[in-house]
Amino acid sequence: MAADLTEECKELDATLTGIEHVLDIDGMRRHVAALEEEAADPDLWSDQARAQSLTSRLSYRKADIARVEGLRARLDDARTALELEDEDLMAEAAADVPLLRKEIDALEVRTLLSGEYDEREAIVQLSSGAGGVDAADWTSMLLRMYLRWAERRGWQAEVLDTSEAEEAGLKSATFRVKAPYAYGTLRSEHGVHRLVRISPFDNQARRQTSFAGVEVTPVVESSDHVDIDEKDLRVDIFRSSGPGGQGVNTTDSAVRITHIPTGIVVTCQNERSQLQNKASALTVLGGKLLDRRRLEEAAERQRLTGGPQDVNFGSQIRNYVLHPYQMVKDLRTDMETGNTGAVLDGDVDAFLEAEIRWRRKAEMAAAAS
C-alpha cells in the first residue's frame, strides 16, 4: 500500500509541476504585485467600474495562487508522511491522496482554457424551444441549475433579464457569470438541452419531451474594439412585466435594443433604472457581436484552409431523462450519471470538465489537420 501511495504521489507531483509551469506561478505573483500597486492608487475609486474590475481580478488571482500553493503543501506533507513511515501520518496521507488526485485533475482542466476569450466573464442566454409549457418550465429549471452551479463555486451570477411564460416557467432568461474563465468553462454548454419526463402539466400524466437552447458569449472588454453605432440601434422602452402581463415596476424602465444590421435583439428589465438596463443590454449585445465576429473569422479561416465550414456538432448536446429511467448524458463526451437530482441542483462540474477536455482534443486535431 505504501509503495502504491508513493508511486501515486510521484505521478501527482509530475502533474502538479506541469500545471505550475503552464500557469506560470512566478508570473502570477508578479501580476498580483502589479495589481496591488495599482490598487494603492488613492484615485482608484473615482472610477467605480475600473476599481471593481481591478479588485475582482486581484482577488481571483490571489485565490489561484493560494489554490496551487495549498495543493503543493498537501502533496509535500503526504510524501513526507510516507517517507517517515509513521502509521498515523500514513493513514492521513492515504485518506488525502485520492482528494488530491481529484483536485489536481480539476486544476489541470483549467490549464486547457487557452482560447482567445476563455479568461472572460460569461453571458448566458436561455430560451425555451419545442414543448410548450414544459419547455418554458424546463428553461426555468436550467436557469436554477446554472445559478446553483455558480453558487457552489462561489462565483457571482447576476440575472439581467427574464421573460415569464403565460402558464408557467420562462420564455427566456439572460444572466452574467462574473468570474475569470467563466466563458471558457461554460462555452461548450452552448446548444440544445433536451428533457424527457412525465409532464406535471398533463392531467393524463403522459411523458413529454421538451427542449431549451443555451447561448454562451464572452463579456466585451474595452480592448475589443466592438463598434456599436447608435444609428444602428432601435431602442424601445417598456414597463417590466411578470406572469400574465402583471406590472412589476411602476415606471417604464425595461429596455429592448435591436441591432438593425444583424437583427440581434436583447432585452434587460431587472435593473432599477432605464439607464442601468440600457447599459446591461449593451453589454449583452456587445458580447453577441463579439461572438458573431469570432465565429465569422473561424469560418473564414476554415474556408481558406479547405476545412469544413459547418462548425456545429449537432444541435442536441445533452439529454436529461427523468422517466422511464434516470440519466443525464452528454452526446459529445459520453459523460453520464444517474444522479439527475444532483445535476439539476447544479452539480455539473464533471460534465464541464469532460467538455473542456473534449473541446481541447477536437481543437488540437483540427490544428493538426
N, C-alpha and C positions, 0 to 999 in steps of 0.2 A: 504493500500500500504506500509506504514512504517513498519507494522508488518511483511509483506511478505519479505521485504528487510532485516529486522533484522534477520529473520529465515534463509534466504539465506546466509547472512554474517556468521552466526554461522556454517552453513554447509561448506562454503568455508574455514573458519578458521580451522575446523577439518581436511579438506583435505590438506590444506597447512601445518599444523602442522605435519601430517603424512609424507608429502613429505620432510619436513625439517629433520625429523628423519631418513628416508631412505637414503637421500643424505648425512647425517652427516655433516651439515654446519660447526660445530666447527672443525671437522676433515679436511674439505676442507680448512678452514682458516689456520690450521697448515701446510697443504700441500703447500699452497701459500707461507707461511713464509719460508719453507724449500727450495722451488724453487727460491725465491728471494735471499736467502743466496747463493745458487748455482750460480745464475746469476751474483752475485757480484764478482765471481772469475775472476781476471784480465786475466787469461789464457784461459777463456772460448772460445773466438773466434778463438783460434788456431785450433779448430776443428769445422769447419763451420756447418757440418751436426748436430753435438750434440748441438751447440748453437741455431740453428734454431728450432730444436725439442723442446728444453727447453723453449725458449721464446714463442713458439706457445702454449705449454701446460700451461704456466703461464698465457698467455693472455686469453685462453679459460676458465681456472679455475676461474680467476677473474670475467670474464663475467658471469659465472654460479652463483657465489655468489651474484653479483650485481642484477641478474635477480630475485633471490629468495628474496633478501632484498627489492627490488623495489616493488614486489608483496605484501610483508608483510606490507610495509609502506602504500601502497594504500588501502589495506584492513582495516588497523587500522584507516586511515582517514575516510573511509566510515562508519565504526562503530561509530566513534566519532561524525560524522555529524548526524547520526540517533539519537544518544543519546541527542544531543543539540537541536534537533527538529527545526533547522534553515531552513526555506523554501529553500533558495538559495543553502545552503550546501546539503540539502536533494536531491535537483534536480540534483546536480553534482554527488552525490552518486548513484542515480537511473540510471544515464547515464553510470557510470563506472562499476557498479556491473556486468552487462552482459559481458563486456570486460574482467573483472577479471575472470569470470567463464570460458571463452574461454581460457585464457592464463594459468590458473591454471590446467585446464584439459589437455592442451598440455604439461605442465611441468610434470604432473602425468605420462604421457606416457613415459617420459624419465626414470622414476624410474623402468619401466618394462624392460629396456635394461640391463639385468644381465647375458647374455650369455658369454661364455668364451672369445670370441673375439669382443663382441659388442662395446667395447670402442675404437676399432681401426679405422684408416682411411680405406677407401674402394677403391678397384679397380673394375671397371665395364667394362665388355666387351659386346658389342652389335654385333649381326651377323644376316644378312638377311637370311630368310628362303624361304618357298614356296611363289610364287607370282611374280617372275621375276623382272622386273624393278620397279614395285610398291613396292615390298618387300625391294629393295635397297633404294627407296625413303622413305619408312616407317622407315628404320633404321636410316636415317639421321634426320628424324623428331623426333625420340626418343632421339637421341643424343642432339638435340637442347632442347627438353623438360627437360632432366636431367640437362643440363648446366644452363638453365634458373632457374630451381628449386634451384640449388646450389647458383646462383647469388642472388636470392630472400632471401636466408638465410644468405647471407654474407659469404658463405663458398667458399674456393678456389677450383677450379676444373682444373686440368691440363690434356689436351688431349695428350696421349702418342703415339697413332698410329691411322691412318685412312687408309682404303683401298678403293679407289674410284671404283665404278661400271662403266661399259663401257658406258652406256647411261645416267644414272642419279643416284644420291644417293650414298650410301655406301654399299660395301660388308661387311665391319666390321669396328668397332671403339673401341678403348680402352681409358679410362680416369681414373684418380685418383682423389678422393674427399679428400682433405686434411683438415679434421676436426675431432675432437674427436666424437665418436659414429656414424660416417658416416656408418660404416659397419652394426652396429646394426639397424640403421634407414633404410638402403636400402636393407638388405639381403633378405627380403621377395619379393623384386621385381624380384628375380631370377625365370626365367621361360619363357614361350612363351607369347608374346603380339600380339593380333590379330586386324587388322584394316579392316574395311568394308567401302568402299566409291565408288563414281564414279571416275574411273581412269582418271587422267589428261593425261595419255599416250595412251589412247584408242580413236581413231578418231570416234568411234561409241558411245562414252560416256556410256559404259556399267559399271555395278557395278563390283568391283573387291575385292576379299578377299586376304589379304597378311599377312605374319607372320614375326616376328623378335624375336630372342632369346636374353635374358638378363642374363648374368652371373655375380654374385657379389662375390668377395673374399676379405678377410681381408689382410691388408698390413703386411708383415712379420717384426718382430722386432728381435733385436739381441738375445733376451732371448728365442726365439722359437726353436732353435737348429734344423732348417731345413737344412739338409746337402745336398748341391748340389756339386757333384763331377764333376770337369771339364772333366774327362774321359767319363762322361755320357752325355756330351753335344756335339751337332753338331752346330757350329756357321757359318752362311752364311752371307756374307756381300754383299750388292747390292745397287744400286742407287735408292733413293726415286723417286717415280713417281706419277703423277697426272692423271686426266682423259685421257684415250686413250694412256697411257704409256708416256705422256709428262714428261720430266725430271723436277724435282723441284730443286734438288741440283746439283751442278757441280762436286761433289765428291761422292765416294761410301761410304756413312755413315750409311745407313739403316742396321739394324741388325735383322736377324731371328735366333732364338735359338730353337733347337729341343731337348727335354729331351728324350733320347733314351729309357730308361727303361719304361716310361709311354706313350710315343708318344705325349706328350703335346708340342704344337708349339706356340711360342709367337713371335711377331714382334714389333719393335719400329723404327719409322723413323722421328719423329717430333722434336728431339733434333738436335743441330748443329753439334755435333761431333759423331764419331763412338763409342768412349768410353762412352759418355753420353747415347747414345741409348742402348749400351750393359748393362749399369747399370740399366736403366729403365726396359729393357726386363727381366733382372734377378730378379728385384723386382716383376714384374708381375708373373714370373714363380714361385718364392718363395711363393707368395700368393696362386697360384693354387695348389701347392704341400701341403701347409698347410691345405687348404680347403679339399683336397683329403684325407689327413690323418684324419681330423676331421670326415668326412663322413664315412670312413672305421671304425674308432673307434666307432662311433654311431651305425653303422650296426652290429658290433660285440657285442656291449652291448645288442642290441635288440635280437640278435640271442641267447645269453646266458640266457636272461630273458624270452625267448619264445615269444617275441613281434613280430609284423610284420616286415619283412625285407625291404619291399618297403616303403621308407620314402617320396615318392613323392605324391603330392595331385592332380596329373593331370598336363599335360604339358601346357595347356592353362589356364593362370591365370586371364587374363583381356581382355575384348572386348572394342574396341574403334569404335563406329558406327557413321559414318558421313552421311550415306544415307541408307534407306529412312527416318530415323529419327536421332536425335542427342542424343547420350548417351554413357557414359563411365561407365562400370560396372565391378567390381571385382567379380569373380566367387566364391571366398572363403569367403569373408566377406559380400557379397551382397551390399557393398557400391556402390552407383551410383550417377551420376549427368548428367544433360542435358547440362551443360555448357562445351561443348567439347573444345571450343576455349581457355578457361582459363586453362584447364588441359594440353593441348598441349603447352601452354605458360609457363608451369612449376608449375601450382597451383595444386600440387599433395599431399600436406601435409595431407589432410583428408583421402586419401587412405592409406598413410604410417602409420598414427596413428591407423586406423582401422586394418591394417595388424599386427601391433605390439601387439595390444590387442588380436587379433585372435590367433597369434602365442603363446603368453603367456598362453592363456587359453588352447590351444592344448598341450603345454609342461606340464602344471600342471596336465591335465587329463592323459597324458602318464605316468607321475611320480606316480600318484595315483594308476594306474593300474599295 
